[in-house]
Amino acid sequence: MKALAITAFLIAGGSSATFAVADQTMDSDAAQAGQFVKDSVITTKVKVKLAEKHLSTLTKIQVNTDEHGIVWLSGLAPTRHASDLAEMIAKSVDGVTNVHNKIAVEE
């Protein structure tokens, strides 16, 4: 009888541990999904602000955002001024913590 009780206790404990691990995994997945949405929102905001300037030269610029709100700009700009303008626009977006400007200037 004791063996049956111990077995039942171990099975119940193992099930609880499984649920705890599954719960932590779901929390982690939800956090990653939430972070991805936040990053995407920042990226979209930067792209919209660049498009609002109506400069066709800024359409060649790619925008990526990491999980810390750091924006990475890359691509081509016709002048240093256009590159600097893109950086300034990106810095003005809510949620952006830093901007790395890797835009190449066409010459």
C-alpha positions as CSV (number, residue, x, y, z in Angstrom):
1,M,0.0,0.0,0.0
2,K,2.9,2.3,0.8
3,A,4.4,1.7,-2.6
4,L,1.2,2.6,-4.3
5,A,0.9,5.8,-2.3
6,I,4.5,6.7,-3.1
7,T,4.0,5.9,-6.8
8,A,0.9,8.1,-6.9
9,F,2.8,10.9,-5.1
10,L,5.7,10.7,-7.6
11,I,3.4,10.6,-10.6
12,A,1.5,13.7,-9.3
13,G,4.7,15.5,-8.5
14,G,6.1,14.7,-12.0
15,S,2.9,16.0,-13.6
16,S,3.2,19.2,-11.7
17,A,6.8,19.6,-12.7
18,T,5.8,19.0,-16.4
19,F,3.1,21.7,-16.1
20,A,5.6,24.1,-14.5
21,V,8.1,23.6,-17.3
22,A,5.4,23.9,-19.9
23,D,4.2,27.1,-18.2
24,Q,7.7,28.6,-18.2
25,T,8.1,27.7,-21.9
26,M,4.8,29.4,-22.8
27,D,5.8,32.5,-20.8
28,S,9.2,32.6,-22.6
29,D,7.5,32.2,-26.0
30,A,5.0,34.9,-25.2
31,A,7.8,37.2,-24.1
32,Q,9.7,36.6,-27.3
33,A,6.6,37.2,-29.4
34,G,5.9,40.4,-27.5
35,Q,9.5,41.5,-28.0
36,F,9.2,40.8,-31.7
37,V,6.1,42.9,-32.0
38,K,7.8,45.7,-30.1
39,D,10.8,45.5,-32.5
40,S,8.5,45.4,-35.5
41,V,6.5,48.4,-34.3
42,I,9.7,50.5,-33.9
43,T,11.0,49.4,-37.4
44,T,7.6,50.3,-38.9
45,K,7.6,53.7,-37.2
46,V,11.0,54.5,-38.6
47,K,10.1,53.4,-42.1
48,V,6.9,55.5,-42.0
49,K,8.8,58.6,-40.9
50,L,11.4,58.1,-43.6
51,A,8.6,57.7,-46.2
52,E,6.9,60.9,-44.9
53,K,9.9,62.9,-46.1
54,H,9.0,62.0,-49.6
55,L,12.6,61.6,-50.6
56,S,12.9,58.7,-53.1
57,T,16.5,58.4,-52.0
58,L,15.5,57.2,-48.5
59,T,13.6,54.3,-50.0
60,K,16.9,52.5,-50.6
61,I,17.5,52.3,-46.8
62,Q,16.8,49.2,-44.8
63,V,15.8,49.4,-41.2
64,N,16.2,46.7,-38.5
65,T,15.6,46.9,-34.8
66,D,17.0,44.6,-32.1
67,E,15.4,43.6,-28.8
68,H,16.9,46.6,-27.0
69,G,15.4,49.3,-29.3
70,I,18.6,49.7,-31.2
71,V,18.0,50.6,-34.9
72,W,20.4,49.5,-37.6
73,L,20.2,51.5,-40.8
74,S,21.8,50.1,-44.0
75,G,21.6,50.5,-47.7
76,L,22.5,53.4,-50.1
77,A,22.1,57.1,-49.9
78,P,23.1,59.6,-52.6
79,T,24.7,62.0,-50.2
80,R,26.1,62.2,-46.6
81,H,23.2,64.7,-45.9
82,A,20.6,62.0,-46.8
83,S,22.3,59.5,-44.7
84,D,22.5,61.9,-41.7
85,L,18.8,62.8,-42.3
86,A,17.8,59.1,-42.1
87,E,19.7,58.7,-38.9
88,M,18.2,61.8,-37.4
89,I,14.7,60.6,-38.3
90,A,15.3,57.2,-36.7
91,K,16.6,58.8,-33.5
92,S,13.4,60.8,-33.2
93,V,11.1,57.7,-33.1
94,D,9.6,56.6,-29.7
95,G,11.3,53.5,-28.4
96,V,14.6,53.9,-30.2
97,T,17.4,53.7,-27.7
98,N,20.3,54.1,-30.2
99,V,21.0,54.2,-34.0
100,H,23.8,52.5,-35.9
101,N,24.1,54.2,-39.3
102,K,25.7,51.7,-41.8
103,I,24.3,53.5,-44.8
104,A,26.8,53.7,-47.7
105,V,27.0,57.0,-49.6
106,E,26.9,56.6,-53.4
107,E,29.6,58.6,-55.1
